[in-house]
Amino acid sequence: MHWTHLLRRAYGVDMPPADTGASAVIVRAGASPSPTSAPSSPDSRLLPGDPGYRRMSFALFAAGVATFALLYSTQALLPAVSDGLGVTADQASWTVSAATGGLALAVVPLSALSERYGRRAMMTAALCVAAFVGLLVPFAPDLGWLIGLRALQGAALAGVPASAMAYLAEEVRPKALVGAVGLFVAGNAIGGMSGRILAGWTAQAWGWRAGLAAVGVLAVLCAVVFRLLIPKARHFTPGSVSPRALARTVGRHLSDPLLVRLYLIGALFMTVFGAVYTVIGYRLAEAPFSLPPGLVGSIFLVYLVGTASSAAAGKLVGRLGRRGALYLAMGTTTAGLLLTLTSSLIAVLAGLILITAGFFAGHAVASSSVSRTATTGRAQASALYQTAYYLGSSVGGTVGAVAFRAGGWDGTVVLGLLAMVAAGAITLYATRRALVERRASAAVRV
């Protein structure tokens, strides 16, 4: 299976088979049925080789870089932020949690607005506001201002994932969607990694405020590139937004036990991931490691492991089934957590690799299962998964830092282990429920 398809799964994106001609995930938050999702002229949609396709691909790549560089810009700088503002690790962690929490809460409302005002307009506004706030963030006089600006930044950034997939579905022919979405997701991954590395090395030379400023400048450049290159939407038709329809769809998904379990599993995996990567900078900056900010930021190169584990997730599901793949992902994450308890830098790095591999595999399985489980309102089902995912990141970052303050790295690991036990219990419950249903079905046939 192609790696871009699995990466799209890892980000909660559902896409129909290329031969159906159906739209990809269009995040319609309660939009009433309209011709919005049906291109007015399918033959005029973009294909690789078209000048418009190349411009669109580069534009959305730039948007992905800006989004994730800004979203996690403070994560690699938390020890320096603590020193500079005289705050504890759990207090500084709110600079990450506020951004991811803001995105989680805003993704569904902004997806609704994109139905009315257009994907291109929503993405442009989101990037401009987020980049502008990114230039203000380095000048925050205290922690309260810094957290408030980061929350605003996260809420603004929600307009990008809420609109990008819908834009692609409407403007690109189905058989070309894989490559287009893959490049956008690659921009997400590269932005999340490069933003942390850029911030870390810049902070090592000129301080944490300069590190945040460097990410802000990068985001401004990406926003300019996006606005200059993104083609005008030719197949978007404004639709009406019905809060009542949105509420019905969301309520239907939240009353589905299987979907709720998948949302919880995704949130628990992200709780571990958020806790570990929010606190790991403090662990590595302290004795016995005492790494400088630049090297701490470079630790996020481990994210590249996620590409391989996401690709492996598809094969694992084929061999072990969905629940079997989840068990393996939980076991891998648990082993990585235990390995980081040692005082060996090599062992800690190996543990981070296992945690990252397990997280991305589990996230890929859970998010893709949401798309398969929801028979109607798949866009809202995916948006709800993203909400749970980023709320898990917020909770993990904050509670993980509190655990670190109370019990050191051991406390953070205990939190991660508890999250994996909870995820395992949910999966075990689903396994037993499936067995009971299978036996009941067999008895009826007899």
Protein Blocks (a to p, Z undefined) as FASTA:
>chain_A
ZZklmmmmmnopacddfklopacddddehiacdfklpcfblmlpccehiaklmmmmmmmm
mmmmmmmmmmmmmmmmmmmmmmmnopafklmmmmmmmmmmmmmmmmmmmmmmmmmnojkl
mmmmmmmmmmmmmmmmmmombfklmmmmmmmmmmmmmmmmmmmmmmmmmmpcfklmmmmm
mmmmmmmmmmmmmmmmmmmmmmmmnojklmmmmmmmmmmmmmmmmmmmmccdfkbccddd
dfklmmmmmmmmmmmmklmmmmmmmmmmmmmmmmmmmmmmmmmmpcfklpafklmmmmmm
mmmmmmmmmmmmmmmmmmnommlmmmmmmmmmmmmmmmmmpmbfklmmmmmmmmmmmmmm
mmmmmmmmmmmmpmghklmmmmmmmmmmmmmmmmmmmmmmmmmmmnojmlmmmmmmmmmm
mmmmmmmmmmmmmmmmmmmmmmmmZZ
